[in-house]
Every structure is written in structure tokens, then in C-alpha cells.
Amino acid sequence: MEDIGSIKRRTLLKGMAAATAVSVMGCAGQVATGSRPRVVVVGGGWGGLGAVRALAASGQVDITLIEPNDGFMSCPLSILYIAGFAPASDFQRSYGVVDALGVRRVKDRVLDIDRAGRTVKTATQSIPYDFLVLSTGLEYMEEALPGYAAARDQFPVGFRAFEQSAVQRQAATFLEQGGNFVITVPKPPYRCPPAPYERACLIAQRMKEKGTKGKIILVDANKHPMPPPLAKPMLAAMKEMYGAQIEYISEVDPKSIDAGRKVLATSKGDIPFTHANIILPMRAPGLIRKAGLGERFAAIELPTFQSKKDKNVFVVGDAQGTPLPKSGHIAFGAGQQVGEQILATIAGKYKEAGLGDEVTLPAAICWGKVSTSLAIMINVNASVAVGDPPKIKYQVDPAANAASSKGAMDWGRNMWNAMLG
């Protein structure tokens, strides 16, 4: 197997270089003569920041970033905070670098998109655009689990930035009190497929350290851990390291939850619990549907990430509806690629890919942490022949190892610096 560092560096560079290598389908609309092109980026997470950094490097466009949070918090690697091994501040960054680049940052939420008028509307203002990049993230499908909506505060999902603190508090309470901690895993697509298994493992490590009495019941709607290439090493790690702490139940569909009785009804019977991290099915936010850009997820073209409904709109990150894994690294690479595509459009330098031409897509490294010192590396490479579904290839560690655990933290620091360093 290749050295972890060389794989990490190559994959990061491939994600960054995809923008300049890609041939682009379709042409976006023209910018008004005599004006600086206006690009609005919605969402200051991994995908949005990828776009902002690529666009700002040119100095040729007016950029507005719309993001409701004051700062950035990484979901990748934040399990170390959730399980109590690191402070939240380790995974947080300021938007100061974005401000210094001359980007106009609007602390607000987009309520509506007027595609005909090329305007996004927030609670306080309307913002015109020539190009729109949507990196809106996800929302939870609460209706998928009857009983959840009425008790959502008791069962935080924690798969969006700054929500991790609610799950951290629940995990800390469980570790002090003991009992049965249920963690559910939905069927894909959902954000960061290894994350539920990481949560189980890192909280189980804390159980062993603190002597917590009880167990984690990992209720998986899938046949095995996701993504499929991760299944063998993850199952081995859970069995060998946490056989007394984790009960893994696969191919189980949650049917309803009774917060008062603390019972999760499933396709294989009722599961009583004392604490629960209910990870719901996910979809793009309602803004995508309201704007007519897709249903569960935004309908986009690959390799361009352009909306199928509007060539001046690009969707990156977890809201896009292709088979690409919903990972932060891919979101960042897609954002960079889209930023470069917009600049190429403005310069009149697009090269249209022909039907069947093979184009490299943003690559990624993901990590499945099974303890503070061991992790499983998942290397993802993807390409697409124009007009066909993408081809996705995985390279996965055969077993959890210390080199990948160190590699995960090095990767995290490199990515955060690329976004906001």
C-alpha cells in the first residue's frame, strides 16, 4: 500500500486541480457589459468555501457569501469533540480570511431564489447575481420517523455544523449514568457515511475508560456499515475492540419513536433505551425544491455541477443529487471546480466535453476513526463519461491503523487551512 502522506497529498491536489482539468458542458448566461460579474455563494461550509477561495484568487468578480453562522465548524473529525476527547475550538475557525479577501459576507439565511430575476432573497435584503453557487447542506426528514418531530430536542442528530454540542451533552450524560444508548443509521444517501460507526466506536472507547455500565445499540438500516468497502474493517474493529460495549444490529428499519416511554419501534421489534442519537434520513433543504431545482436532492449535470434547470446555478456539496459520496472533501473540490468554471465562462474559455468523453471528478479522502489512535482510510476517486453515471472507486485500509489516525488529523488541518487558514 502507498504511503498515507503521498495518497493524502495526491488526492488533495487532484481535488484542487479538477477545476482546471475539467471540460465543461453547456454555457452559462452572459454578464452585462461594463460590470464586474456578481457571484453569490450560499453556504459557508466546505463546498461554499471551496468556491469562494477559487473565485477570490482571480480578483475579477464581486463575491457575496451568505452564511447564517458567525464562524465555521467542521463536521469531519468532530467526533473527537462529541466523545469528549477534544474541545470544540479544535474544529472551529473564523471567517476572517474570507473577509480579508474582499468577499462581502452576509450573516443571514436565503429564503427564496428568483431565478428569472437572478436574485436571492433573505429576511433583510435582495441580492442580485450573475452566477449562483448553492452549498446549502442538508435537512433532516423528520416525517420519516413518527414521533420524532414532537421530541426533536431530546434526540439531536448532530450532522450539521454547531449541532455537535447537543450530541456531546447527551453522550456525556450517558457516560455518567450508563444505560442503553441507541444510535440509528439511515440508508444512503446521508452525510459522511462512516460517521455513525465512528460515534459508536469513540463513545465506546470512553465507556471503557470511564467504566460506564451499559451498551451502545447501533441500529443500522443497512446490511453492513457504509460505504460497503468500509464494512469489513469497521465490523472487525467494533468486534475486536468493543465487543462488550457495542451491539450491532443490521437491516433494521426504525418505524416510530416514543419519547415518553423511551422505546424505538423497529421492523425487528421494540428497542428500549435510556439515551438516543437518532440519525434521520436526509435531503436537500426546502430552498432547493422551492426554487424548482430538484426534489429530494438538486438535479445537476456532471462534470459541471450545473443545475439541470438553470445553467447559471451550480449546486455542490451534500445538496447535489449524484451518486458521489456526501463528503466534505468532495464538496470542497467541487466548490473549487465550480469557481474555476465560472471564471472560465467569464473569460470565454470554456471547452465543451463531447458525449462519452471521460472527465475526472473531485477526489476525496475520508476517515473512519475507531479510537483516538486508530482509523481506517477511505480513498475515493471518481470520473464520469459525459452522459453516463459517474464511476466511483474506493481504496480502503484492510484494518484500522495508527498511520491513518495521524493521517486523518494531518488531513483535517490541511483542509481547514486551505479553506480558512
TISEMI-791258 format. One record per residue (C-alpha): x, z, y. Coordinates in steps of 0.05 Angstrom, whole numbers, plus 5000, padded with zeros to 4 digits. Layout:
BEGIN
XZY
...
//
This chain:
BEGIN
500050005000
502449855071
504850405117
498950735152
502050645220
503149895211
496049795188
493450205247
497549825298
495849145269
488449295266
488249575337
491748945362
487148495323
481148835354
484148735423
486448025411
479847775381
477347635451
482647135467
482646815397
475146715390
471846045402
465246135436
458345865420
453745685477
454645715552
452046265597
448846105664
452845935726
454746425781
452446305852
457645925892
461746345940
460147015908
464247465863
460947475794
457048115781
457548435713
453249035695
455349445635
450149925607
453250495568
459950845578
461650945505
466450555461
463349865469
461849925543
468850175559
471949605519
468249115564
469849495628
477349515613
477648775596
473648575658
477249035706
484048765686
482448105718
480648355787
475947765792
469048075782
464648625811
463249125755
457749645753
457850155696
451250515685
452051155644
447951795648
453552275627
458852555674
464352425624
465952135555
465652495488
468052165424
463552185364
469251955318
473352555296
468653055330
467253355261
473353785275
469454095333
462854135294
466154515237
469854985284
476954725277
477954465348
474954555417
470154045445
475053885500
479653545450
474552985445
472552935517
475352505573
473952395647
471551725675
476951795729
480751195703
474450765707
473350985779
480550845797
479750125772
474649995826
468750005779
462250225811
459650775766
452250955768
450151615736
443251415713
439151105656
436650395653
429150395648
427749645648
431148965647
428348385687
431647815651
428247275692
430647605757
437347835726
436248555749
436749225714
432349785739
433950525738
429851105764
433051035833
435150305843
435149585821
441949275805
442848525802
447448185752
450247515732
452247775664
449548385628
453248765573
448949255534
452549805496
446550265492
447950625427
442250855383
435951265380
433151655321
427051425282
423352085283
416951785255
420751645190
420352385172
413552705183
414253405213
420953265247
418653095317
415053755327
421354135308
426953685332
430454255369
431254625303
434354035267
439453685313
442053025287
448453025329
450252285324
450452165399
455552395450
454853125472
449653275417
455053545372
454654235404
447754355375
450154185305
456354615316
452055215333
447755105272
453855045227
456855675257
450456055244
450355815171
457556015161
455956715185
449356805149
450056385087
444356065050
442655335035
444954825087
441454155076
444853525103
441052875095
443952175093
439551575111
440150885084
444350405125
444850165178
446750815214
452551015259
459151175226
457451145151
462651655128
460352185178
455152565137
460152655080
465452885129
460653405156
459353665086
466753705069
469354025133
463754545134
465154675061
472454795078
470255315129
465755635076
471655735031
475856015087
470456495111
467656675042
460656435061
455656545006
451055954993
451855204987
451154545023
445854084993
447653365010
441352965002
443252225000
438151665003
443651214975
446251134904
453151354926
456951514990
457050985044
460250495054
460650314980
468350244977
468750975001
464551234943
469851364890
475051734932
469652124970
466052344907
472652554876
474452964938
467753314940
468053484866
475353704863
475654074929
468554334940
465154344872
462555054885
460454914957
457154224956
451254004913
450753244919
444052924903
443652164907
437851674911
433252174943
428351974998
426052525046
418452505053
416953055103
419753695132
416154365141
419954745194
415855375186
416755425110
423755115114
422354615060
424553885056
419753485013
423252914977
422052374925
425052854874
421453484894
421754024947
428354294971
428254975006
433555115058
435755615109
439255125156
438954365161
442453785193
437253225187
440652555198
434952075211
434751325204
436950985268
435250385311
437050085379
433750445438
426950225462
430149865521
432249315473
425149195448
422149265518
426848715542
424948255485
431948255455
430148465385
426248955342
429949495303
436549215330
438448685381
438647985354
445347685372
449747085355
456547165323
462047075341
459847135414
455547765413
450747385459
443447535454
439447015416
434247075472
438747045533
445746755539
447347185599
446247815558
451248095508
450048675461
455849065430
456449705391
451150015348
445149685381
447048995355
443748765291
449148425250
451948685184
458348925220
459449665208
456950115264
463750405282
466950595348
473050165336
468849535324
464649695385
470949755428
473749095402
467148745412
466749005483
473648745498
471948075467
465648015508
469348195572
474447645558
468747155542
465347285608
471947175645
472946525606
465946295624
467146425698
473746035694
470345465657
475045545597
470145645540
471645265476
465545195433
466545335359
463944805313
458944925258
462645225199
468945405238
471846065215
472746575271
475947265267
471547835289
473748515317
477248925264
476949675254
479850285221
475150845201
476851515172
473351975123
476152675136
475353125074
479253705103
483553865164
489553595126
486753035083
482952395098
481051725069
482851095109
477850525111
480749875140
475449365159
476748625172
471348125187
470547385202
464746905209
463746165198
459245945255
452145915228
453546365168
453247125157
459847495171
464747625115
466948355113
472948605074
474749335063
481349655045
480450385025
485350925004
484651064929
484751814945
484752275005
491752395031
495652745086
498452095116
491451855131
489552515161
495352465210
493751725220
486551895239
488852345296
494151855320
488751305319
483951735358
489051885413
490951145417
483750925423
481851455475
487951255516
486150515511
479250685538
480651235588
488051415586
//
